[in-house]
Amino acid sequence: MTSSFIHPSLLLIAGALVLPFVRGPLRRPYLFLVPLLALGAVMLNTGLSDTFGVYRFMDWELVFGRVDKLSSVFACIMALMAVIGTLYGLHVDKAGEHIAAWFYVAGSLGTIYCGDYLSLFFFWEMMAFASVFLVWFRRGKKSLRIGYRYLLIHTIGGIILLAGIMLRYQAVGNISFDLMDVAHPELYTWLIMIGFALNAAVVPLHSWLPDAYSEASFNGAVFMCAFTTKTAVYTLARACAGMEILIVLGVAMALYGVIYAVMENDIRRLLAWSIVSQVGYMVAGVGIGTDLAINGATAHAVVHILYKSLLFMGTGSVLYMTGKTKFTELGGLYKKMPVTLFFTIIGCLSISAAPYFAAYVSKSMIITAGFEEHLYVTSWLLMFGATGTFIYNGLKLPYFLFFGKNNCSDETWERAGDPPGNMMIAMALGATLCFLVGSAPSFLYSMLPYPVDYDPFTAYHLAETLQILGFAALVFFLLKGLMTPVDKICLDVDWLYRQLGRGFMWLSKNPIQWFDTAWGEAYRVVGLRSLMTLSKFWSWFDWHAIDGVVDGLARSVRALGGKVRVLQSGQIQYVLFYATSLAAVVVITFILYQLY
């Protein structure tokens, strides 16, 4: 767009459009090169601090390249995730999956860099429509309808967001994407916040996430776990920082996700519920709105992408090798998948905020920010949620998946094994980053939006973390029997939506349909019969009256013509004789009339 700013979305979109024409041995190098170029562009952009790619469209100013510390840190982790995700699925031969993934990443990066609501909405919808193909490409029994549901919900969220954008433009006269006046919210403030919150899977707008992420293809889920919700966190931090309702919603998410993850039987749905819980910390941090809280939310978004993608790569490897995702169909896989176990354990320690692993340096920033703002209940509830995180993700997932009772069938056990080399390299890269960020967070802290004055490696924080982890471990092993996975359906709030839908269908089929049928019958008896009777009368009148007069006149003229025609013999002398005689009679009559 300019000589100094390179938009990574353009590189990904162009790369996706060219991909179908790259075949044979060149495809895999090309697959790795395109996201690597996008990452390089993002890294070059981090040295900038201005607005680029500014265009006039009608009366609006479109900004495609707003570069500051907040956009740079999110863009860096998104571009890095594009590299890791593509590397993980490098052996996938379906070009469509890579195209969808790259368009998905392009939508996320476009949203992060945009400085106006019009371009934001364009990239926002690109994310939704591209990511749904990552669900459909799995081609499972439920993939099609879950994908349609995912698309429907995100379309509704897009409509809500667009309504808020239009009302805001009417109120303030511009489309700039900046922090709103959250202290005095208007209707458009709430609509825009809801539109962003839906993509962040804020409770009760979250039900799409466990279904879609667990049903996506093994490599599609790695992309989906990173981009949609964290891009939404970025938009909330940009536009809604300090909006107090987000604190309540964030705490509700953190606890709600824990409850359902503990009960879950599907390994990828467990991780999906974990996303709901972990994004809750970020949403709460955005709601607190202080410099430390925004830094904490941003840092937690970065490390969450790292450890959650690692966990989805680990469980995706299990799906890829065995075809199974339920605890009740797995177990004892440490013998068959030791490398996958190792990397998954690192992901579990990272999400559990174990010392020197990823979340240890981010989650506590949000909790500390709550204490500093005297939000004691909020901070204690978030700490309680951290205990639950270690129970379901740090202990339940690895124990029942790799240890515990072996529920594998002979076929599943025979198929089990560590995945192909590119998948293990991607997991190794993610695991390394989780450890590096957790043990040396200074580089991450330097990228955060505000100056960081926070040290996670204090004796107090270390002791507090070990106490939380120890208590969680004790609870797990005492209640392990109650946490044994069971193949059952856990009702969520979407049960209410379904009941409302059934109520609407009943209303449509019964009173509304009955009224429509009754009205149709009344129209048939009263209106239609009267109309038919009137039509028959007019048909009779037309036939006998109008057509009778016209046809009678025509018959009379025809008869007269027949009589006159007999006077014509066909010989010219007779015609002249009759004409001359008639003229003579007329002349004689005229003369006599003049004389008398």
N, C-alpha and C positions, 0 to 999 in steps of 0.2 A: 504494500500500500504506500509506503514511503521507503526511501533508501535506508532508513534506520530501523524501521519496525517491520518484522516479518510475521504475518499472521499464520500460526501453525494450522489453523482450520483449513486454510486454502491448500496447504501441502497434503493434508489427509484426504480432503475431498478430491483433489486432483489425482492423488495416488489410488484412491478407491475406484475412480472412473477408468483409470488405465489398467488396473489389476486384471480384468478378464482377458486382456490381450497378452499378458505375461504368463507364459506357460513353460512346462518342462523344468529343467534344472535351474532356470533363472528365477522361478517363482519364490522359493524360500529366501534367497538373498534379498529379493525385492520386498518381500513381506517384512523382513527385519529392518530394511533400510528406510522405508517411509516413516514409521513412527520414530525412528532414531533421528531423522531429519527434523521432525516436528519437535522432538525434545531439544535438539540443538537450537532451533529457532526460539523456543521458550527461554532457554538459558541465555541467549544473546539479548532477548528482550528484558531480562531482569536488570540489566545495566541501565535501563531507561526509566524515566519518571515523567510522563507527560501523556497527552492524548494524541493519538495518531489515527489515520484513516478516517478523517472527518469529512462527511459529504452532506450536501444540501439535497433534500428530497422534499419537493413541494415547500411547505412552510416549516419543515422539521430539520433538525440537525442530527444526523446519524453519526455515532462515534463507535467505530469498530475496534479501536485499540486504546483503551484506557489502561495505562500501566502504572501501578503503584505497588506497595509492598503486599497489600492484601490480595490483589489479583495475581501478583507474581508467585507467591507461595502456593496458591491453589493451582495455578497453571503448571508449575513445576511438578507437583505430585501427580496431576492428571496426565501430563505427558510421559512421565516416568512409568505410570501404570499402563499406558498404552504400549510401551515397549515390553514390559513384563508380560502383559496379557497376550500380546501377539506372539512373543516367544513361547509362551505356554501352549498356544494352539497352533504352532508353526506347522505341525504335521497334518492339520486339517486341510483337505483338498477342496472343500467347498468355498469357492471364491465369494459366494454370497454372504457367508458368515463374516468373513474379514471385511467386506464392503460395509455391512451393517454396523460392525464394531467401529470402524473408522469414522463413519458418519456420526455415530453415537458420540465418540470422543470429540469430533469436530464441533458438534452441538454444545458439548460441555465447555470446551475452550472458548467457543464464540460467546457463550453466556458470560464466562468469567471476564473476558476482555471488553465486552461491550459497555458503552457509557450512556445508552438510551434504552427506553422501554420497547421501542419498535423493533430494533435489531435483537434485543433480548427475547422478545416473543418469538421471533423467527427461529433463533437457535434453540429456544426452549421446546418448541414443537418438533424441531429436527431430532432432538434427543428422544422424545416420546415415540415418534414414528420409526426411527431407526432401531431403537432398543427392542421393540416388540418382535422384530424378526429373530432376535436371539432366543426368544421363547419358542417361536414357531419352528425354528430350525431343528429343535430336538425331535420333533415329529412324534411325540408321545401321545398316549391316548387322550390326555387332557390338555395338550399343548395349545390346540387351536382355540378352544373356548376360554382358557385362562389368558391367552394372548389377547383375545378380543376384549375380555374384561379389563385387562391391564390398559389397553388402548382407550377403552370407553372412559375409564376413571380419569386417565390423564387428559383426555379431551375435555372432560367436564372441568377439571382443574384449570386447563388452558382457557376455557371460556370465562371462568371466574376471574382469572388473572387479567384477561383482556377487558372485562367489564371494569375492573379496578383501574386499569391503565387509562381507559377512555374517560372515566369520571375524574381521574386525577388531572388529565389534560384539560378537561373542561374547567376544573377548579383553579389550576395554577398556570395554565397556558404554555407548558413545555413538557417534553417527554424525557427529561434527564433522569437517569437512574442513580439516585443518591439517597442518603438517609432521609427518611420521612419524619415528620413531626409526630413521633410516637407518643409524646406527652399529651397531645390533643388530637387523638385519632378521629378521622372522618370515615365515612362509609368506604371510600376508595382505599383507605389505609387498611381496613379490615379485609377487604376483598383481595388486595395484593398479598397481604400476609397469608391469607387462607390458600391462595394459589401457590405460593411458595411452600407453605406447610404441607400441602398434599404431597408434593414431591419428596418432602423430608419424612414422609410416613408418620406424621404427628398423629397420635391417638386422638380421636377415633377415625382418622382418615388413613389408616395404615394397612388395612386388610389386603390390599393389592400386593404388598411386598412379599409376605411369606409364600403366597401362591406362585407369583411370577418368578421369584429368584430360585425357588426349589424346582421349578419346572423348566428352567432354561437349560440349554445345552451345557455340557461340562465346562467348556471354555467361555460360553456366553455369560454364565453366572459370575465368572471372575471379573468381567467388565462391568456387569450390572451392579455388583456389590460396591464398586468404587465410585461411580459417576453420578447417578441420579440424586441420591440423598445428600451427598457431599456438595454437589453443585447447588442444591437447595439451601444447604447450610450457608454457603457463600452468599447467596442472594439475601438470606435473612440477615446475615451479619452486615451486608452492605446497606440494606434498606430499613431494617426493623430492629437494629441494636438498641437495647434498653426497653423494649416493649415487655412489660411485666407479665402479661399473660403467658409469654413463652417460658417463663420460669416454671409455672404450674404445669404447662404441657410437657416440658422437658422432664420434670420429675416423674410425671405420670408415665411417660415413655420408658424411662429408665427402669421403673419397677414393673410395668406391664410386660415388657419384653422378657424380664427374668422369669416371671411366673409361667409364661407359655413355653419358654425354652426348657425349663425344668421338666415340663410334662411332655415334650415333643419326642416322637419316635423316629422321625426322618432326620438324618444328619444335616441335610442342607436346609431344611425348614428350621432346625435349631439355630443354625448360623443366621438365617434370615431374621428370626426373632431377636437374635443377638444384635443385629443391625438396628432394629427398633430401639433396643435398650441403649446401645452406645451412642446413637444419634441423639438420644434424649439428653445426654450430658452436654453435647454441643449446643442443642437448642436452649437448654437452661443457661449455658454460658452466654449465649447471645442475648437472652432475656435479661441477665444481670447487667450486661452492657458496659462494665468498666474495662479499662485497658487490660488488666490482668485476665478478666473473664474472656474477652475477645481473643486475646493471645492463647488462652487455654483451649477455647473452642477451635481455633485455627490449628493449633498444634495437635489436638486430639483428632481432628479431621485427617491430618496428614498421616499420623501413625495408624489410625483406624484403617485407612486405605491399604497400608502395608500389611498389617497383621490380618485383616479380614480377607484380603486377596490371597494371602498365604493359606489361610484356613480353607477358603473355597477351592484353592488349587489342591490341597490335600484331600478334601472330600470329593473333589472332581476327579482326582486320580482313582479313588475307590469306585466311583461311578463308572469311569472309563474302563477300568480293568474288570470289574465284577458285574456291572449292570444293575447293581442294587444300591439303595440309599437308606434303607431302614435298619435300625439297630436289631430288630427282631429277625432280620435276614443276614446279619453280619456277626462279627465278633471273632476274637482270637487272631486277628490279621497281622499281629506283630511278627509272626513267623514267616508270613508271605510278603509283607510290605514293610520291611524295617526302615528303609530310607524315607518312605512316606510318613511313617510313624515319627521319625526324628524331626522332620520339618514341621509336622503338625503339632508336636509338643512345643516347639519354639513359638508357633502361632498362639497356642493356648496360654503359654506363660506371658506372651506379649499382651494379649487382650486382658489378662487377669491382673495387669499392672505389677507383675513380679519385679523385684529390684533388678535393674540393669536390662530390662526388656521394655519394648516400645511405650506402652501406655503408662509406665511408671513416671515418665517425665511430663505427661500431659494431663491426665485425668485429675491429678491432685491440684493442678493449677486452677481448675474450675471450682473444685471444692473449697480451696483456700480463698478464692475470690468471693464465694458465698459467705464464708465466715467473716471476711473483712467488711462485707456490707451488712453484717448482723442478720443474715438469712440463715439462722441456725437450723431450723427445721429442714430447709432445703438441703443444706450441706450434709446433715446427718442421714437424710433419706438417700442421698446420692452415695454416701459411704455404705449404707446398707445394700444398695443396688450393686456396689462393687463386690460385696461378699457373695451375692448371688451369681455374679459373673464368674467367679472362680469355681463355684459349685457346678454350674451347668457346662461351662466352656473349658475350664481348666481341669476338671475332674471327670464329669459325666461323659463328655465326648470322647476323650482318649481311652477311658477305662472300658466303656461298653463297646467301642468300635474296635480297639486293638487288643484288649484283654478280655476279662469277663468270660461269659459263656459263649461258646462257638455255636452260632445259629446258622452257619453257612450250609447250604446244600452242597452235595458232591460237585455239582457243576460250577457253583459259585467258588468253592474252594479251589477247584482246578484252574479256574480262570484268574484267580487273584495273583497279584505280583506287582512289583514296582513298575511305574509307567515308563514310557519312552524317555530318552535322554533329554530332549528339549524341555519336557515337562519338569524333570528333576532339576535342570539348570535354572529354570524360572523359579522353582521353589527355593533353591539354594540362594538365589539373588534376593528374594523377598525375606528369607530368614536372616541373611547377613545384614540387610538394612534394618530389620527389627532390632537386632542386637546392637548395631552401631548407633542407631538413634537413641536407644534406651541407655546406653552406657556413655555416650558422648554427645549430648544434645545441644552443644553450643552452636553448631552449624544451623540446626533447625531454629533455635532461639534467635539467631541473627537474622533470619528471614521473616520473622513474625511482624505483624503490622506496627506494634508499639515496642519501645525499648523494654527489655526483660530484666527485671530485678527479682529473680526467683531461683533458688537452689533446691533441686529435688533430693540431693544427696546429704540431707541432714540426718543426724542420729534419730531425731524425733520421727521424721517421715519414714525412715527405714524401720524403726520399731513398730510404728503404727501399721505399716503395710504387712509386716510379718505377723502381727497379731490378727489382722483381718484374714490373711491367707490361712493361718493356723486354725482359727475358729471355723472358717468355711470347710477346711479339710475334715475337722472333727465332725461337723454336722453331716457331711457327705457320708462318711464311713459309718456313722451311727444310724443314718436313715437310708443307707444304700438300698435296702430292700424295697423301700417305698418309692425310690427313684428308678427302679428297674423299668426299662422301656416296655410299654404295652402298645400293641397295634390298635389304636382307637382314634376316634375323631374328637378333637378338643374344640368346643364351640367358642367362637370369637364374637366380637360385636357385629361382624357382618351377618351373623344369624338374625339380628334385628333387621338389617337391610333386606335380607331374604324374606323375612316375615312381612315386612312392608310391601315387598314386591308381590308376594302371594296375595296379600290383602288387596293390592291394586288389581291384580288379575281377577280375583273373586268379584271385586266391585265392577270390573269391566264385563265379566261374563254373566253376572246376575242382574243387579238392578239396572245398570246402564244398558246392558244388552236387552233386558226385558222391556225397558222403556223404548228402546230403538225398534224392537220387534212390534210392540203395541202401536207405536206411531206409524210404522210401515203398514200394518194391517188396517189401521184407521184410514190412512191415506188411500189404501187399495179399495176399501169399501165405500168410503165417502167421496174422496176426491177422484180416484181413478175411474169408478163407475160413472160418476156424473160427467166426467170428461169424455168417456167413451160414448155415453148417451148423446151428449152434445155433438160429438164428432159424427155419430151416425146420422143425426138430424141434418147437419150441414152437408154431409155426403149425399143424403136424399135430396136436399134442396138444390145442391149443385147439379145433381144428375137430372132431376125433373124440371126444375124451374129455370136455372141459368142455361144448362146445356139444352133443355127443351126449346127455349126461345131462340138460342143461337142456331141450334141444329134445324129448327123449323124454318127459320128465315133462309138458311142455306138451302134446304130442300125446295122452298118456294122459288128461289132464284134459279136453282138448277132446273126445276120444271119449266119455268118461263123460258129459260135458255133452250130447253128441248123443243118448245113450241116454235120459237123463233128460228131454230136451226132448220126446221122443215122448209122454211122459205128459201133456203139456200140449195140450189140445184147443182152448183159447181160450175155453171156456164156463165160467162161474162155478159152475154147479151141479155139474159134474164135479170141479172143483177142491175144492169144499166136501165132496163125497162122499169123495174120496180122503183129504183131511185128517182128516175125522171117523172114517173107518175106521181110519186109522193111529193116531189118538189112542185109539180103543177098544181096539185090539190092545195098545197100550202099557199101558193101565190094567188090562186083564184079566190081562196078564202080571205086572204088579206085585202084584195081589191074590193070584194063585196063589202067587207067590213068598213072600208074607207068611204064607199058610195052611200051607204045607208047609215 
